[in-house]
Amino acid sequence: MTIQDLGSIGEFVAAIATVATLVYLAIQIRSNTVAVRSAAAQTVHEAYASWYQLLAADSSLAQLVTDGLRDYESLSESDRARFVAAFMAFLSYCQDAFIKWREGSLSAELWKGWELVMMNLVNAPGGEEFWQERGYCFGEDFQEHVENDIMKRKPHPRAKPMGAFSIAEDT
C-alpha cells in the first residue's frame, strides 16, 4: 500500500466522520428546537395561569376586572388604577405569547387558544375603551395585530369575558 492509498483511505474516513457529525448536529438541533418550543409553551401557560390565579384569589379584583371590562369609564380613579395594572399584566402576557408565536417558538394551536381568550377580553366594551387609551404602550406589530385583526373579528356567540357577560349581544 502506498502513501497515496493511505491518504485516500484517510480522506474517506474523514468524509464519513464529517457526515456522521452533521447527522449528529441535525439531531441535536431538532431536539433543541423541541425543547425551546416546550419551554415557550410552558412559560406562556404559567404567565396566564398566574394571572387567573391572582383573580381567583382576590374576589374584589375579579369583580373589578369584570366591571372594568363591562364599563371601563365608570370605574373610580383607584379602581381604574387597579384595573390598569391587572389588564396591562394580561395584555403583556398576550404580547409575549404573540411574539413567541411569530418567532415560531409557540405553536399556532396554542396561540389560537390564547388569542381567543384575548379577543373575548379586548372586544368587551371596557376592553376596547382600555385599548384605545393604553394600546400605544405595546409593540407596533402587536398593536397592529390587535387593531387590524383581533378587534375586527366577530366574537363567538358564546363569548363571555371572565364568564360574566355576553359580548356577542354588544357587537
Summary of the structure (lengths in Angstrom):
residues: 171
radius of gyration: 24.9
end to end distance: 85.9
largest distance: 93.2
contacts: 477
relative contact order: 0.10
helix: 84%
strand: 0%
